Amino acid sequence: MTPHINLSPKQEKIVCAVNGAIYVKASAGSGKTRILTERVRYLLGNTNKKILALTFTNKAGAEIKERLSDISEIEKRVFVGTFHGFCQSILENHGHLIGLTKMPHIFEEEADRLELIEQAINQTPSYAGTYKTQSNKEQKNFRYRVLSYISKVKRELIADNELEQHTDDENIVLLYQNYQDILRTQNAIDFDDLLLLAYSLLINYPKTASLYRRSFFLSVLMKHKT
């Protein structure tokens, strides 16, 4: 399959790149999603592997799927989705390797996670007393700071048992552990656990990681330039 017309020389260079991975930084409105779509279209004509096209938003993924809808058996030939969505599919298929007998409930919404964080704060003595004396605004700001910290830990792929190696603050470690315990008691994970658990699975089970490497051809990832 050849790329569609109306590509600039730089865009065509990205779409038709053949030697290994490429990394592209592009500004807002530069046509990142369109170029990623044409990259996928080009690769489909040059490999027998399934294409793995990962995006940061569901909106971008839906747009790519729509633009590729004219290709026969596109669902079998391309996985288009977000990083979190792909990691969820890994856990659904191979989660038993890390003790997930069934897919746990996923706390995806921010409001739900903030409620869990408040429970964890109240279970952490070093924070609970001060938290109860704060104004509603102060409590809200604190919950968001904790949420940001927990997300940062998981997105940096720091395992629960490694957290103490990354901070000297025993209180925040305890708060994080209480949050994780609350999730476990509800047979649940949060949105960022999808990344952390999938990473853990692929690192600790190299045969499974090898299976994905053999099955997929990784397409170009576009990063928004700041």
Backbone bond lengths (Angstrom), bond angles and torsions (degrees), N, CA, C in turn:
res aa  C-N    CA-C-N  psi(-1)  N-CA   C-N-CA  omega(-1)  CA-C   N-CA-C  phi
1 M - - - 1.458 - - 1.517 109.39 -
2 T 1.279 116.78 134.05 1.452 121.07 179.35 1.519 109.81 -99.77
3 P 1.329 117.05 151.28 1.460 119.26 -179.87 1.512 111.14 -65.84
4 H 1.307 115.83 155.08 1.449 120.54 176.82 1.523 110.28 -64.82
5 I 1.324 115.71 162.96 1.461 121.02 -179.67 1.528 109.76 -75.47
6 N 1.327 115.20 179.84 1.467 122.51 177.42 1.519 113.14 68.91
7 L 1.316 116.83 35.25 1.451 121.20 172.52 1.521 108.73 -102.58
8 S 1.318 116.14 140.06 1.456 119.51 174.48 1.529 108.13 -74.00
9 P 1.335 117.85 164.61 1.469 119.89 178.82 1.536 112.41 -55.64
10 K 1.330 117.46 -40.87 1.464 120.02 179.39 1.520 110.83 -66.19
11 Q 1.331 115.99 -42.28 1.455 119.76 179.67 1.521 111.39 -64.51
12 E 1.316 116.58 -41.06 1.468 120.43 179.66 1.529 110.59 -65.76
13 K 1.326 116.98 -34.20 1.460 120.67 177.67 1.526 110.56 -63.19
14 I 1.326 116.55 -39.31 1.464 121.04 177.85 1.523 110.31 -68.15
15 V 1.315 115.66 -48.73 1.460 120.83 -176.25 1.526 111.93 -60.73
16 C 1.314 117.26 -39.52 1.467 121.85 -172.85 1.529 113.82 -101.83
17 A 1.322 118.61 12.19 1.463 121.09 179.14 1.518 109.93 -59.35
18 V 1.344 115.79 140.23 1.467 118.79 -174.61 1.521 113.89 -122.13
19 N 1.310 119.04 -19.98 1.458 120.55 -172.10 1.523 112.11 -101.55
20 G 1.340 116.10 93.01 1.450 120.77 173.79 1.506 114.89 72.08
21 A 1.331 114.25 -165.65 1.462 120.85 -177.03 1.525 110.55 -75.56
22 I 1.320 115.71 149.18 1.457 120.85 174.00 1.522 108.57 -129.32
23 Y 1.312 115.73 151.46 1.460 122.17 -178.11 1.517 107.92 -125.87
24 V 1.307 116.54 123.22 1.462 121.13 -175.18 1.527 109.83 -121.60
25 K 1.323 116.25 129.37 1.463 121.39 173.09 1.522 107.46 -107.80
26 A 1.316 115.59 128.98 1.468 118.86 -176.12 1.517 110.21 -139.91
27 S 1.308 116.15 149.87 1.463 120.98 -178.39 1.518 110.79 -81.94
28 A 1.320 115.88 167.55 1.460 121.32 179.20 1.524 110.27 -61.82
29 G 1.331 116.23 138.83 1.450 120.87 177.81 1.512 115.18 77.82
30 S 1.329 117.08 11.48 1.468 120.38 -177.36 1.522 112.88 -88.84
31 G 1.320 117.38 -0.08 1.463 120.19 177.60 1.510 114.00 88.83
32 K 1.340 117.30 32.77 1.470 121.01 -177.47 1.527 111.79 -58.54
33 T 1.324 116.11 -46.40 1.461 119.32 -176.30 1.530 110.59 -65.55
34 R 1.314 117.07 -40.30 1.466 120.57 178.78 1.521 110.90 -62.15
35 I 1.335 116.95 -43.15 1.462 120.52 -178.31 1.520 110.51 -68.69
36 L 1.319 116.49 -39.10 1.464 119.71 176.91 1.528 110.20 -61.77
37 T 1.318 116.11 -40.05 1.465 120.54 177.51 1.524 110.89 -61.37
38 E 1.332 116.89 -46.21 1.463 120.34 -179.60 1.523 111.26 -67.46
39 R 1.317 116.68 -31.43 1.470 120.67 175.52 1.531 109.76 -63.13
40 V 1.310 116.69 -44.84 1.458 121.24 178.01 1.522 110.07 -61.81
41 R 1.319 116.47 -45.28 1.464 121.22 -179.78 1.538 110.53 -59.32
42 Y 1.324 115.99 -42.87 1.463 120.70 179.46 1.529 110.70 -64.52
43 L 1.313 117.74 -45.21 1.462 121.28 -177.79 1.521 112.01 -64.43
44 L 1.320 116.54 -34.35 1.458 120.04 179.24 1.524 111.60 -60.14
45 G 1.310 116.23 -27.48 1.455 119.85 178.73 1.512 113.60 -88.49
46 N 1.351 116.31 -2.12 1.466 119.32 -174.97 1.519 114.34 -129.95
47 T 1.315 118.49 9.40 1.459 121.58 176.31 1.515 109.76 -151.74
48 N 1.330 115.33 150.70 1.460 120.60 176.18 1.524 111.74 -92.41
49 K 1.332 115.75 -6.04 1.457 119.71 179.98 1.522 111.00 -76.35
50 K 1.318 114.64 158.06 1.454 119.52 172.93 1.524 108.32 -72.97
51 I 1.317 116.82 143.02 1.461 121.41 -179.05 1.520 109.94 -91.01
52 L 1.327 115.43 133.82 1.461 121.64 175.90 1.521 107.92 -107.05
53 A 1.317 117.04 109.37 1.469 122.12 -178.76 1.524 108.34 -116.86
54 L 1.316 116.24 107.51 1.462 121.58 -175.87 1.521 110.53 -104.37
55 T 1.313 115.41 137.80 1.458 121.45 179.91 1.526 109.53 -125.21
56 F 1.327 115.75 170.13 1.456 119.94 179.03 1.528 112.21 -91.89
57 T 1.317 117.45 -18.36 1.463 120.05 -177.09 1.522 111.02 -133.26
58 N 1.325 115.66 151.49 1.460 120.76 175.14 1.528 111.07 -63.33
59 K 1.329 116.53 -33.66 1.459 121.22 -179.54 1.522 111.03 -60.87
60 A 1.334 116.67 -46.14 1.463 120.59 179.84 1.519 110.44 -64.83
61 G 1.340 116.41 -40.65 1.456 119.93 178.53 1.514 112.13 -61.89
62 A 1.332 116.45 -43.00 1.466 120.72 179.47 1.525 110.97 -63.79
63 E 1.336 116.24 -37.37 1.466 120.49 179.78 1.530 110.71 -65.88
64 I 1.325 116.04 -41.39 1.469 119.90 178.88 1.525 110.45 -63.78
65 K 1.328 116.50 -45.20 1.464 120.12 179.14 1.527 111.25 -59.08
66 E 1.320 116.19 -41.76 1.458 120.32 -179.75 1.530 110.91 -64.39
67 R 1.322 117.41 -40.99 1.460 120.97 -178.29 1.529 112.37 -71.67
68 L 1.329 116.68 -20.79 1.467 120.67 -179.99 1.527 112.17 -101.05
69 S 1.312 116.90 6.02 1.466 121.11 -173.79 1.527 113.32 -64.94
70 D 1.336 117.19 -15.38 1.460 119.57 -179.94 1.522 112.63 -81.06
71 I 1.338 117.48 -7.03 1.466 121.76 -177.57 1.525 109.81 -88.57
72 S 1.313 116.46 133.14 1.465 121.92 -178.77 1.521 111.13 -64.11
73 E 1.329 116.65 136.12 1.476 124.44 176.66 1.529 111.88 54.46
74 I 1.311 116.36 39.26 1.457 120.44 -175.20 1.528 112.30 -60.74
75 E 1.347 117.40 -35.19 1.460 119.93 -178.25 1.525 111.95 -64.43
76 K 1.344 116.38 -30.75 1.460 120.45 179.93 1.518 111.51 -81.12
77 R 1.312 116.61 -22.64 1.461 120.32 -172.21 1.523 113.98 -100.26
78 V 1.323 116.91 -17.40 1.465 120.25 -176.48 1.525 110.28 -139.52
79 F 1.338 115.88 133.28 1.461 120.03 167.13 1.516 106.63 -101.12
80 V 1.314 116.04 114.54 1.466 121.50 176.90 1.520 107.76 -114.79
81 G 1.304 116.64 122.69 1.460 119.40 179.15 1.509 111.25 -177.85
82 T 1.309 116.11 -178.26 1.460 121.34 179.50 1.524 110.15 -80.91
83 F 1.314 115.59 165.73 1.458 120.76 175.34 1.528 110.30 -57.38
84 H 1.329 115.93 -44.77 1.456 119.96 -179.29 1.527 110.89 -64.29
85 G 1.332 116.27 -40.02 1.452 119.81 -179.96 1.518 112.17 -64.42
86 F 1.332 116.53 -40.35 1.464 120.08 178.32 1.530 110.50 -66.38
87 C 1.320 116.59 -43.26 1.469 119.81 178.63 1.530 110.83 -62.41
88 Q 1.322 117.09 -37.46 1.462 120.02 176.74 1.528 110.63 -62.21
89 S 1.321 117.14 -40.20 1.466 119.70 179.56 1.527 111.04 -65.70
90 I 1.339 117.40 -34.65 1.467 120.90 176.18 1.529 110.24 -62.69
91 L 1.325 115.68 -45.39 1.464 120.25 -178.74 1.526 111.30 -67.99
92 E 1.319 116.98 -36.84 1.460 120.13 178.58 1.519 111.43 -64.23
93 N 1.329 116.33 -34.66 1.463 120.52 -177.23 1.525 113.90 -88.77
94 H 1.328 116.74 -29.84 1.472 119.19 -172.44 1.522 113.36 -132.74
95 G 1.324 117.31 10.19 1.461 120.57 -176.19 1.509 113.97 -60.36
96 H 1.335 117.80 -22.85 1.464 120.72 179.40 1.533 111.44 -60.03
97 L 1.336 116.44 -24.36 1.465 120.24 -179.69 1.521 111.93 -65.98
98 I 1.329 117.06 -27.08 1.471 120.60 179.74 1.534 110.86 -112.51
99 G 1.324 116.12 23.15 1.461 120.22 172.40 1.505 115.97 91.54
100 L 1.323 118.68 9.05 1.464 120.86 177.97 1.529 108.49 -91.00
101 T 1.333 116.49 93.00 1.456 119.80 -179.39 1.526 111.47 -67.35
102 K 1.321 116.14 -27.08 1.455 121.92 171.12 1.520 107.66 -147.97
103 M 1.308 115.69 159.67 1.460 119.80 -176.78 1.523 109.83 -67.40
104 P 1.335 117.93 122.20 1.469 119.90 179.80 1.520 111.65 -70.63
105 H 1.331 114.39 165.32 1.466 119.40 174.09 1.527 108.79 -65.39
106 I 1.328 116.97 141.15 1.459 121.52 -178.85 1.522 109.67 -109.61
107 F 1.337 116.57 117.73 1.462 121.05 173.28 1.523 107.45 -82.99
108 E 1.306 115.17 98.81 1.458 121.19 -175.44 1.522 112.56 -98.00
109 E 1.310 116.99 -36.10 1.464 120.64 -175.55 1.532 111.16 -74.25
110 E 1.319 115.10 139.13 1.464 121.35 -179.20 1.525 111.54 -58.52
111 A 1.328 117.87 -42.06 1.461 121.38 -177.46 1.528 111.26 -60.99
112 D 1.321 116.95 -39.54 1.467 120.67 178.93 1.520 111.18 -66.61
113 R 1.316 116.28 -40.49 1.459 120.14 -179.61 1.533 110.77 -67.69
114 L 1.313 116.74 -36.21 1.466 120.09 178.60 1.531 110.93 -65.61
115 E 1.323 117.54 -34.62 1.467 120.81 176.07 1.522 110.57 -64.81
116 L 1.325 116.89 -41.94 1.464 120.70 177.72 1.527 110.79 -64.58
117 I 1.313 116.12 -37.81 1.459 120.61 179.08 1.524 110.43 -64.28
118 E 1.325 117.29 -40.08 1.464 119.67 178.10 1.523 110.77 -62.61
119 Q 1.330 116.68 -39.95 1.462 120.02 176.04 1.532 110.61 -60.63
120 A 1.327 116.36 -43.12 1.463 120.68 -179.59 1.524 111.44 -65.54
121 I 1.325 117.36 -38.31 1.461 121.42 177.82 1.523 109.93 -61.20
122 N 1.321 116.41 -45.69 1.465 120.65 -178.65 1.523 112.78 -68.63
123 Q 1.331 116.81 -17.04 1.463 121.18 177.46 1.528 112.09 -94.99
124 T 1.331 116.36 0.40 1.463 120.94 -178.78 1.525 108.84 -112.00
125 P 1.340 117.94 101.54 1.470 121.31 -172.53 1.521 114.73 -52.91
126 S 1.319 118.23 -36.10 1.456 120.81 -176.51 1.523 112.60 -68.92
127 Y 1.332 117.18 -15.36 1.462 121.15 178.34 1.526 112.81 -113.70
128 A 1.320 117.14 -29.88 1.466 121.30 -169.82 1.527 112.68 -58.62
129 G 1.334 117.17 -46.18 1.456 120.74 -176.51 1.511 112.71 -60.98
130 T 1.333 116.29 -49.39 1.460 121.19 179.87 1.523 110.95 -64.68
131 Y 1.320 116.43 -39.80 1.462 121.46 -177.64 1.528 111.13 -59.83
132 K 1.330 116.74 -40.23 1.463 120.90 -177.18 1.528 112.19 -67.60
133 T 1.332 117.52 -23.53 1.463 120.94 -178.98 1.530 112.47 -90.07
134 Q 1.320 117.24 -7.06 1.460 120.64 -176.54 1.531 111.87 -80.41
135 S 1.316 114.96 158.11 1.464 120.44 174.82 1.531 109.11 -72.07
136 N 1.329 116.39 166.34 1.461 120.39 179.35 1.530 111.45 -57.97
137 K 1.325 115.84 -40.13 1.455 120.14 179.76 1.522 111.23 -65.35
138 E 1.323 116.66 -42.96 1.468 120.79 179.59 1.525 110.45 -64.83
139 Q 1.332 116.44 -40.92 1.464 119.82 178.47 1.528 110.85 -63.17
140 K 1.322 116.10 -43.06 1.463 120.46 179.48 1.524 110.82 -61.69
141 N 1.322 116.69 -45.67 1.462 120.46 179.63 1.528 111.51 -62.20
142 F 1.329 115.56 -38.75 1.462 119.20 179.59 1.525 110.92 -66.54
143 R 1.345 116.89 -42.42 1.463 120.13 178.23 1.524 110.70 -59.57
144 Y 1.315 116.82 -41.18 1.466 119.78 179.51 1.526 111.67 -68.10
145 R 1.321 117.21 -35.89 1.472 119.21 176.82 1.522 110.49 -64.77
146 V 1.318 116.31 -40.37 1.474 120.14 178.10 1.525 110.26 -65.73
147 L 1.324 116.18 -42.72 1.466 120.19 178.29 1.525 110.52 -59.32
148 S 1.328 116.66 -43.97 1.457 121.11 179.10 1.521 110.86 -62.37
149 Y 1.336 116.61 -40.32 1.465 120.67 -179.98 1.525 110.69 -65.12
150 I 1.317 117.39 -46.80 1.466 121.44 -178.93 1.525 110.45 -62.27
151 S 1.321 116.76 -43.39 1.462 120.42 178.25 1.517 111.02 -62.25
152 K 1.327 116.93 -41.20 1.462 121.48 -179.67 1.526 110.63 -62.24
153 V 1.333 116.14 -43.98 1.465 120.57 179.30 1.524 110.86 -58.92
154 K 1.317 116.22 -46.52 1.466 119.71 -175.80 1.524 111.92 -73.63
155 R 1.315 116.89 -36.45 1.465 119.09 179.38 1.515 111.77 -72.02
156 E 1.315 117.03 -22.02 1.462 120.47 173.45 1.520 111.37 -87.56
157 L 1.350 115.55 4.73 1.467 123.07 172.79 1.522 112.33 62.91
158 I 1.339 115.37 39.98 1.463 120.85 177.41 1.524 108.68 -92.96
159 A 1.314 116.95 118.34 1.458 121.90 -178.99 1.524 110.43 -70.94
160 D 1.341 115.68 157.37 1.467 120.68 -178.21 1.520 111.94 -53.04
161 N 1.333 116.53 -44.73 1.460 120.19 -175.36 1.523 113.68 -79.25
162 E 1.330 117.24 2.14 1.465 121.38 179.01 1.522 112.54 -109.85
163 L 1.332 116.73 -4.19 1.461 120.56 -171.84 1.524 112.31 -62.10
164 E 1.327 117.48 -38.33 1.463 120.68 -177.92 1.526 111.83 -63.71
165 Q 1.337 116.91 -20.15 1.463 120.12 178.54 1.525 111.87 -77.84
166 H 1.331 116.47 -10.64 1.460 120.91 -174.65 1.529 113.48 -111.87
167 T 1.324 117.63 -0.51 1.466 120.70 178.18 1.517 110.17 -156.29
168 D 1.314 115.41 150.13 1.471 121.01 175.99 1.527 111.09 -96.74
169 D 1.322 117.05 -0.60 1.456 122.11 -177.12 1.533 110.10 -87.36
170 E 1.329 116.34 98.64 1.456 120.27 -178.04 1.521 112.17 -65.98
171 N 1.315 116.66 -28.64 1.468 120.17 -178.18 1.529 111.60 -67.22
172 I 1.322 116.87 -43.97 1.460 119.28 -179.39 1.523 110.79 -69.69
173 V 1.326 116.49 -31.02 1.468 120.07 175.46 1.521 109.88 -64.79
174 L 1.332 116.54 -43.56 1.460 120.69 179.01 1.527 111.20 -64.21
175 L 1.334 116.55 -41.33 1.457 120.52 177.90 1.538 110.57 -61.67
176 Y 1.306 116.33 -44.20 1.464 120.94 177.92 1.535 110.35 -60.72
177 Q 1.319 116.90 -44.43 1.461 121.06 -179.70 1.529 111.30 -64.09
178 N 1.318 116.63 -38.75 1.473 119.93 177.24 1.530 110.84 -64.14
179 Y 1.305 115.96 -40.40 1.474 120.67 177.13 1.523 110.49 -60.75
180 Q 1.326 115.96 -45.49 1.464 120.26 179.44 1.533 111.44 -65.20
181 D 1.333 116.58 -37.79 1.468 120.24 178.49 1.530 110.87 -63.58
182 I 1.324 116.64 -39.00 1.467 120.44 178.51 1.532 109.90 -62.86
183 L 1.323 116.26 -42.16 1.463 119.81 176.90 1.531 110.68 -60.29
184 R 1.320 116.10 -45.69 1.467 119.79 -177.22 1.518 111.94 -63.81
185 T 1.325 117.24 -39.33 1.469 119.51 -179.78 1.521 111.81 -65.32
186 Q 1.327 116.71 -21.39 1.463 121.07 178.87 1.534 111.92 -101.43
187 N 1.344 115.73 11.46 1.463 121.35 -176.20 1.524 109.80 48.05
188 A 1.330 114.87 53.72 1.458 120.72 -173.59 1.527 110.64 -136.95
189 I 1.312 114.66 162.38 1.455 122.73 170.82 1.520 107.04 -134.25
190 D 1.331 116.71 165.26 1.457 117.77 175.10 1.532 109.55 -103.97
191 F 1.318 115.40 177.18 1.457 121.17 -172.05 1.529 111.62 -58.15
192 D 1.336 117.16 -40.77 1.458 120.64 -177.31 1.521 112.32 -73.86
193 D 1.338 117.54 -21.68 1.466 120.03 175.62 1.521 111.74 -62.57
194 L 1.323 117.29 -26.09 1.458 119.79 178.45 1.528 110.39 -57.53
195 L 1.325 116.42 -43.24 1.461 121.13 179.18 1.524 110.74 -69.19
196 L 1.318 116.21 -47.84 1.462 121.31 -175.28 1.525 111.69 -64.53
197 L 1.324 117.52 -44.48 1.463 120.85 -177.68 1.526 111.68 -70.82
198 A 1.326 116.84 -39.54 1.470 119.37 177.92 1.527 110.16 -64.17
199 Y 1.317 116.27 -40.59 1.468 120.41 176.89 1.520 110.57 -61.11
200 S 1.316 116.30 -46.96 1.464 121.15 179.98 1.522 110.83 -59.43
201 L 1.320 116.45 -42.20 1.460 120.79 -179.45 1.532 111.02 -62.97
202 L 1.320 116.70 -47.17 1.461 119.92 -176.96 1.520 112.41 -69.22
203 I 1.339 116.52 -33.16 1.468 120.04 179.11 1.526 110.79 -71.69
204 N 1.313 116.74 -40.58 1.467 120.47 -174.20 1.521 113.67 -87.80
205 Y 1.328 116.64 -13.02 1.461 120.65 178.41 1.526 108.93 -128.22
206 P 1.341 115.68 78.85 1.471 120.82 -174.71 1.533 113.89 -59.96
207 K 1.323 117.80 -26.85 1.460 119.24 178.38 1.531 110.73 -66.61
208 T 1.325 115.70 -37.61 1.466 119.64 176.84 1.525 110.33 -68.34
209 A 1.338 116.67 -41.44 1.465 120.34 176.94 1.525 110.59 -61.07
210 S 1.327 116.17 -40.65 1.456 121.01 179.18 1.528 111.17 -63.82
211 L 1.324 115.82 -36.50 1.463 120.58 177.77 1.525 110.74 -59.57
212 Y 1.324 116.54 -44.19 1.471 120.24 179.25 1.523 111.63 -68.72
213 R 1.328 116.94 -36.74 1.468 119.17 178.49 1.524 111.14 -65.21
214 R 1.321 116.34 -37.19 1.463 119.56 179.52 1.521 112.02 -73.58
215 S 1.313 116.00 -30.19 1.462 120.31 -173.78 1.514 113.60 -82.95
216 F 1.330 116.04 -31.08 1.459 119.35 -171.20 1.517 112.42 -116.20
217 F 1.319 113.98 147.61 1.456 122.31 166.50 1.520 105.45 -106.75
218 L 1.330 117.42 118.43 1.459 121.36 -176.94 1.515 110.68 -78.51
219 S 1.317 115.87 122.69 1.459 120.29 -179.97 1.522 110.48 -81.22
220 V 1.328 115.84 176.90 1.463 121.47 -178.58 1.522 110.71 -68.38
221 L 1.315 116.29 141.50 1.462 121.78 174.87 1.516 107.98 -106.09
222 M 1.297 116.15 131.72 1.468 121.32 179.50 1.515 109.75 -101.83
223 K 1.313 117.08 130.11 1.462 121.20 177.39 1.512 109.11 -111.63
224 H 1.315 114.99 135.48 1.467 120.48 177.83 1.532 108.79 -68.19
225 K 1.297 117.08 126.58 1.457 122.10 -179.49 1.512 110.41 -82.35
226 T 1.328 116.80 130.55 1.464 121.34 179.05 1.521 110.29 -111.73
